Structure formats: C-alpha cells, structure tokens
Amino acid sequence: MYRSTLSGSGRRTFLGLMGSAFFTTPGLFAEELLKPTPFLTEGPFYPDKLPLDQDNDLIIIQDSTTPAVGQITHLTGRVLDKSGSPMKDATVEIWQCDANAVYLHTRDSNGKKEQQDQNFQGFGRFTTGSKGEYRFRTIKPVPYPGRPAPHIHIKVKQGDKDLLTTQLMIRGFEGNNRDGVFSRVRDPKMRELLVTDFKPIPDSKMNELAASFDIVLGATPDERDMRRPGPPPGGRPAGRPRNS
C-alpha cells in the first residue's frame, strides 16, 4: 500500500494555498437548469464521536508526522444551486473508511483496532468560498465489506440545515454494478451524477490523484426528507441490513 510523506510546513501550504491550483473562474452556464445531485443514504457510520481534528486534510492528524496509508487524492469541486450560482458559506463534510476498510465509528472500529489505520482522520469539513469551492486531501476510497463500490460520503449543510447527503463513487469501477446502494439509482443519467474520475496528477512524485465533483443542490431539505430512498439515518425497518 502506498504511504505518503509530508512535512508540517507542506501540510500548511496545502491547507492555505491549494485552491489556486485547482479552481478557475467558471464560465457561463447553459440556460437550462443543472440536474441536482441525487440523494443517497447516510448509512450507519457517520462518526458517532467526531475527531478533534476536523479540517480538510484527512491524511495528517493535527501535527503528526505519520501520514495515513492510501493513495493521496485531492478532491475538489463546487457547491451550486440549480441555476449554476455558487453557494457561499456552505459546509461540506466528507467521511469514508480507511485503506483497511475501517470507519471512524465505534460500531465498526471497536472490533478492528489492530486493523484500523490510526493515522487516518476519517472525517473532514470545509466551508465554501465565494465561488462555492471546496477542497479536501484524502485517500482514494476502497471497497468495504458489503459495499463493493468504493465511495466517499458527502453531506452539505448551511447553518443548522442539512441540504444534501450523498455518496461519490469511482467512475467505471467494476464493483459499482454490484453495489446495493448505487443500484437503487436506476436512471443511468442520474448515476453519472454520482461518479467521477480519479486521475493521476502529472509529475506527482507521490502518485497522487485528482478528483473533481460538483454538487448541485435542488429540492429543499424538507422535500428531500419526503423522498429519501432507503432507511433514514439512525434507524432502519426491522429485518433490513444497514448500508455503509
């Protein structure tokens, strides 16, 4: 498994300056409205105890010099409304299992302490700027038992409102077609709104990847609650297994 190395000063450079390398001024959008990013179930493993370090660099925890295991991925994008206007001051949260398929949640990690990567933050937050941009440094997602599609969970909030919960998959990954959560989205065009390419960054000496994913908000939170597929966060119908 690839293991990265990054000094504390390098990490601060990433947190403060990375945006200029990934974002350009957006052009004009088409007159037709953008298609909203589909809702996908939160699953059971939103952290039940948030880490002390909740920044947008999941590779390094606080001032540690030991990075997480995994292929470094720079995940960037924008939060937009249906007209293409950027959503400023929205909070984007991501969480995912580590490279050893362990989530930052006691129900998963308590029985996997020896397996868990203690250097992976597992959860991060970022507040969007004037162009609606967000950025994270994390690892390329890996399959999880019962979830053959590697995925990153995403939640968008503004104030005390949850605007969208969804999941990001790897475009073209073989396990996608066997994944129970992804297969709930029947329309191929809607599925395309949940995937992106994880592309090698040219000249990266650490085999880093870049992934771009724009999040388009559509219905109001109340409307989304009314049409959620699958079990609601925190509960499930009797006899139905929960997904991660």
N, C-alpha and C positions, 0 to 999 in steps of 0.2 A: 504494500500500500504506500502510495506517495506521501511523504511527510514534508511539510513546508518549514522554512526558517524565515523569521522576520524580526528585526530588532525593534525595540520600543519606539525609537525615532521613526522607523519606517512605518510602523502602525499609525502613529500620529499623523504622518504625511497622508496616509490612505484616508483616515477619518476626515481630515480637513480639506484636502485638495483634490480628491479623486474625481469629483463631479465634473470638472472642466475637461477631463479626458474622455468622458462618455456622453456628454449631452451637447446638443447643438440647438439653435433656435428652431422650433418647429415651423413648418410651412403651413400653408392654408389647408384646411380640411375640406373634404367634399361636402356639398350642401346636404347630402343625406346624413341622417344621424348614425353615429357609431353603434355597433352592436354591443350591448352590455356584457361584461364578463360573467359567465354563469356562476351561480351559487353552487358550492359543493360542501358537503357535511364537514363540520368542525372535527369530528372524530373524538375519541376519548382522551387524547394525550396533549391537549393544551396544558402547559405546565401547571401543576397544582401548587407549586411553590416557585415563584419567579426568581431567577438568579439575581444576585447583587449587581452583576454586570449585565446591562440590558441594551448596550449600544449596538451599532450596526456592523461590528466586526465579530463574527462568531468563531473565528479561527483562534483568536487570542483572548484569554480571560484576564481582565484587568491588566496588571503589569507583568504577567507571567512571561517567561522566555521560551516556554514549551508550547508549540502550536498544536492544533488538533490534527488528527490523522484524516486524510482525504484529499481529493483533488480540488485545489482552490478554485472557487468560482466567484466572479464578480457579477452579481445580479443587480441590474439597473432597470429603470423604467419610469413611467409617469402614471399618475392618477388623474383621470379625466372624467368629465361628465359626457353625456351622450352627444353633445354638440361639439365635443373636442376641446372645450375650455379646461384649463388645468385647475386642479383642486389644491389650493394652497392650505397649509397647516392641517393636512390630514395625517393621521398617524398610521403608518404601515407596520404591521407586526408579522414576523415570519417565525416558524418553528419547524423542526424536522428531526428525524433520528440521526444519530451519529453514524460514522462509517462502519460501525459494528452492529448497526440496526438496534440501537437502544435510544428511547426517548427520555427527555428530561421530565420524568413524571414518576412518582413513587410506585404506581401500579405496574410500571414497566421496568424501572431501574432497580427496584429493591431486590429482585431475584437475579439481577445481572450485573452485580457490582464489579466482578472480575472482567466482564465483557465490556462494560461501559468505558468510553473514552472520556476520562475526567477533564480533558483539556478542551473539549468542545462545548461552547456556550449553549447551544441548542435552541436559543430564543434570542430575538433581537427586535429593536424598534428604530424607526426613523420617521421624522416629521418632514413632510414635503415642503419644498420651497415655492417660489413664485411661479415656476414653470410646472409645478406638480411633480417634480422629480423625486425619486427615491433611489437609494443605493445600499447594497449590502455586500459584505465579503463573507462567504460561507463555503461549504463544500458541495460538490456535485452530489445530488441525492442518490441514495441506494435503495434497492428493494427492502421491504420489511416483511416478516412472516405474515402471510395472509394478504399482502399487498404487493403483487408482482410489478406494479408500476412505481418506480422511484418518484417521489413527489416532495414538494415543499408546501407547507400550509401557509396561507396568507389571510390576514384579517385587516380590514381597513376601518378606522374609527375617526370620528370627528367629535370632539367634546366627549359627552357621555353616551354617544350613539354608535352602535355597530352598523356600519354601512354595507359591508360585504364580507363574507367568509368564503374562501375558495381554495383551490389547490392547483399548483403548477406542475405539469409533467414534462418529461423529455420527449420532444417530437421524434417519432419513429422508433421508440424503444419497444422491443418485442413484447415485453410484459404488459404493455398498455391494454392490449386487446383481451387480456385475461383478468384484468383488474375490475373487481366488483363495483368500486366507486366510479371509476371512469366510464364503465359500461352503462351506467344509469343515464348518461348523456347520449341520447340516441342519434341526434342530428349531427352528421359529420362536420357541418359548418360550425356548430356550437363547440364540438370537441376541439376544433382548430383554435378556438379562443382560449383553450386551457393548456396549450403546449407551446414550447419554444425550442430553438436550437441551442445547444451548449457548445460554443465554438472555441477552438484553441486561439489564444491571444498570440499574434505574431511576435516572434522573438522573445517570448517569455522563457526565462531560464528555469522556471519552476513548473512548467507545463500547466499554466493557469488557463482557465476558461472564462468566457464572457457569455452571459445570457441576458437578453433584453425582453421585458414583459410589461406591456402597458395594461393598466387596469382601468376598465371603463365602468363607471357606476351608472346604474339605470334606475330601477324602482326604489321607492323609499324603503327604509328598514321594515316598516310595518307590512308593506306589500311582500317583501321577501320572506318575512316570517310566515305569511299565509301560504306560500307556495314552496316551502322547503321540501326537497326530497330527502328521504331517509329519516333516521331518528334525530330528534333535537339534541343540541348539546346538553350533556348532563343526564341524559336518560334515553331509554330505548324501549320499544314494545317488548313484552315478555317473549322469550324464546328466540329473539333475533340477536345475532352476534354484532358487536360494535366494530366499526372500522377505524383504522388509524390514519 
